[in-house]
Amino acid sequence: AQRVTQPEKLLSVFKGAPVELKCNYSYSGSPELFWYVQYSRQRLQLLLRHISRESIKGFTADLNKGETSFHLKKPFAQEEDSAMYYCALSILTGGGNKLTFGTGTQLKVEL
Amino acid sequence: NAGVMQNPRHLVRRRGQEARLRCSPMKGHSHVYWYRQLPEEGLKFMVYLQKENIIDESGMPKERFSAEFPKEGPSILRIQQVVRGDSAAYFCASSVEGFYSLNTEAFFGQGTRLTVV
């Protein structure tokens, strides 16, 4: 079965410092990876997806199949980046499938 | 488009009562997913439904839990004879297509926080 691991429950960085939120997955096939974000008092929303290879709000994530990782990175943290971040995995199965989420990492950007 | 609407936002039930959680997907979305978030845990998949069909219920507990998505009206997650361990946040998401397209996006509701006393 597929699994997503986010080893850090809380990551605290200073404003302007680089950010890396770790995500590792286990799945023998070719999954699709996502990062979802939940800002305070807001609903969970998609931040970025592997397939689009885009940068959103300065965040990027590269899929490393050798290390089975999909770490989220941003070179310079901003205060508004403080939020809960969830890594998620989707696999293709007949008839549709589901997102499997990690336990999330709370990012706190301090001034 | 108001987004995915869940109600109630907070629900308190005594042990043994029934809990009904409602989810209205975004307009035009015919795929609904339910997730449960226990304290200190991530979002755990429960069930995936399309209109009038259960597609994947591999995450649903075998007893007391059921879900439906009728032709008309919201999707309902029903928990019978609730126990303290059912206390959690329950999130609903909807999408235009199922995840078999791999790059579809799930839009989430704000969740229902169930407390069993």
Interface residues (C-beta under 8 A of the other chain):
Chain A: V4 Q6 E32 Y36 R43 L44 Q45 L46 R49 I51 S52 Y86 S90 L92 T93 G94 G95 G96 N97 K98 L99 T100 F101 G102 T103 G104
Chain B: G3 V4 H31 Y33 Y35 E40 E41 G42 L43 K44 F45 Y48 Q50 I55 D56 G59 F91 A93 G98 F99 Y100 L102 N103 E105 A106 F107 F108 G109 Q110 G111
